[in-house]
Amino acid sequence: MDLTGVEAAVRTELDAKFEARERALRGSRKIIQASSKAIRSLHRGERSEAEALIAEARAVIAEIESPLLDHTDIYHAGFFSDAVKEYAEAELTAALLAGDLLPLPADLGIGSVPYLNGLGEAVGELRRALLDHLRFGRLPEAEATFGRMEHVLDLLASLDYPDGMTGGLRRTTDVARALIERSRSDLTSTIVQERVRSALGAPGEGPAEPG
């Protein structure tokens, strides 16, 4: 039996798919690295550096997305979706920390599922910012950050769709809820302490800002 023709046919398809997969894997690593660095830069107040890294991640997504349109199984594979989610988290963290209007999924050129999961994970970055505000005695900023966290949770909790459709959004929402409750406790404790200090006539001062 001569299966040369069969072998040639399947190799042509699978070689192309393998090449697309390897390209997507390499690109996904770059997206995750750039997005992670961008978030760290945001927390350090290095906005320009963060924006450059976010733009780098966005460019890599655009570069590898087009070839993947012929390989939808790879396009929807976990590793690429996770990378796009990390990019969404960076974009949305930047907007939330700045108090800006959130971009829509279409504005970022991504689907709703990685967008929403990235938004849920951005709550953890907001908690970090809230704790920094508390450390340095910036109560108004801490309260504003907490308000944004609650708004995000309200949205996520309202989306009652099966997990198979939303990429595990329910778990992301549960984690966000737990972070918000811990943040509520931290914020409340600090506010009560400040009120006690004020009542005693000795207003507290946070530690000096880092130089």
N, C-alpha and C positions, 0 to 999 in steps of 0.2 A: 504493500500500500504506500503510495507516494503522498506524503502530507506536506510537501515543500510549500505548496500554495497556501495551505492553512497557516503554516508557521510564519510565512512572510506577511500574511494579512494581520495576524494577531501581534506580531512583533512591531509592525508599523504603528499600530494603535497604542500598544503598551509602552513603547519607547517614548512616544510623544507625551503620554500621560506621566511617565516617570520623570521626564525632563521638567514638565510643568510642576510636578510635586516637589522636586528638589529646588527649583527656583522659588517656589512658594515657601518652603521651609527656610531657606536662606533669608528671604525677604521678611518673613515673620519674625525671625530673630532680630533683624535690624529694627523693625517696627517696635517690638517690645523694649529693646534697649533704649531707643530714642525717646519713647514715651515715658519710660521710667526715669530717665535722666531729666526730662522736661518737668516732671512732677517734683523732683528734688530741687530743681532750680526755682520753681515757683515758691517752694517753702523757704528758700533762701532769699527771696525777694529779687531774684535775677530774671525779671520778666522777659527781657529781650532774648536772653539765652534760651529760655523756655519756649518762646515763640519760634525760634529758629529750629529747635529740636522737634517741635510739633509739626512744623512745615516739612522737615525731613521725613518724619513718619508718614505724613500724608502723601508725599511724593513716592515713597516706596510702595504704598498701597496702590496708587494709580498705576505704577509701573508693572506690578505683578497681577493686577486684577484682570486686565484685558486678555492675556493668554489663558487665564483660568476659566473664562466664559465657555470655552469648549470642553471643560472638565468640571462640570458642576459638582461631582462627588468630592473633588479636592477643594473646590471653592467653599463648600459647606463643611469641610472637615474641621475637627476641633481645633487644630493648631492655628489655622488661619483665622477662624472666628475669634479665638482667644487674643490673637495679635490685634485684630481690629477693635476688640473690646478695650484693650489697653490704650490704644490710640484715642478712643472715645473718652476714656477716663481722663486722659491728659487734657483733651480739649475742654471737657465739661468742668474739670477741676479749675482750670484757668478762668473760666467764666464765673464759676461760683465764688471763687476767692476774690474776684474783682467786683462781685455784685452785679455783673452784666446779665443781660437777657440771654437765656440759653439758646445756642444754635439748635436748629431742628436736625433730625437725621439727614434730611435731604441736603441741608447746608454743608454737612460734613461728607456727603457722598457715601453714607453707609446705611445699613438696614436698621430697623427698629430694635431687633433683638440685641446685637452688640451694643447699640446705643444705650438701651435701658440697663443692661448689666454693667456697662461702664459708668452710668449715672449712679447706680447703686453702690458701686465700689468707690466712687468719689466721696461718698459720705465718710468713709474712713479718713480721707485726706482732710475733709472739713473738721473732723474731730481733732486731728493733729493741729490744725490751725487754731481751733478753739482753745486747746490746752496751752498753746503758745501765747494766745491773748491773755489767758488767765495768769500765766506765769509772770507776765509783764504788766499786770494791773490794767489791762485794756478791757474793762467790763462791757462797754457799749459794743465794741467790735465782737466780743465773745457772744453776746446776746444776738447780734445780727447774724452771726455765723450759725448759731443754733437754730434760728428761725429758718434759714435756708435748708438746713438738714431736715427739719420737720416738713417743709414743703416737698422736698424730694421724696420723703417717706410716704406722704399722703398720695402722691402720684403713683408710686410703685405699688402701694397697697390696694389702689383702686383697680389695678389691671389684673382681673381674675381670669387668667387664661391657663390652659394646661401647660405643665412644665415642658412637655415635648415641643410645644410651640415657641416657648420663650427662653429656651436654653438654660433652664434652672433658675429663672428669675425669682421664684418664691424663696429659694434659699438665700439668694443675694439680699432680698428684702428682709428676711429674718435677721440676717447679720447686721444690716443697716439699723433695724429696729433696736437690737441689743446695744449697738454703739450709741444710738441716740439716748437711750435710757441711762447709760453710764455717763454720757455727757450732761444730761439733765441733772443728775446727782452732783457732778463736779461743779456745774454752774450754780446750782442752788446753794451748795455749801459755801462757795466763794461769796455769793451775794449776802448770805446770812452773816458770814464773818465780817464783811465790810459794814453791814448795818450795825453790828455789835461794836466795831471799832469807832464808827461815827457816833454812836450813842455814848460811848465813853470819852468822846472828845479827842480821840487819837486815830485819825484816818490812816489806814494802812497804805503802804507804798510797795509796789511790786519791785522785783529786782531790776537793776539797770538794764537797758537794752544792750544787746551784744554789739560790740564795736565792729 
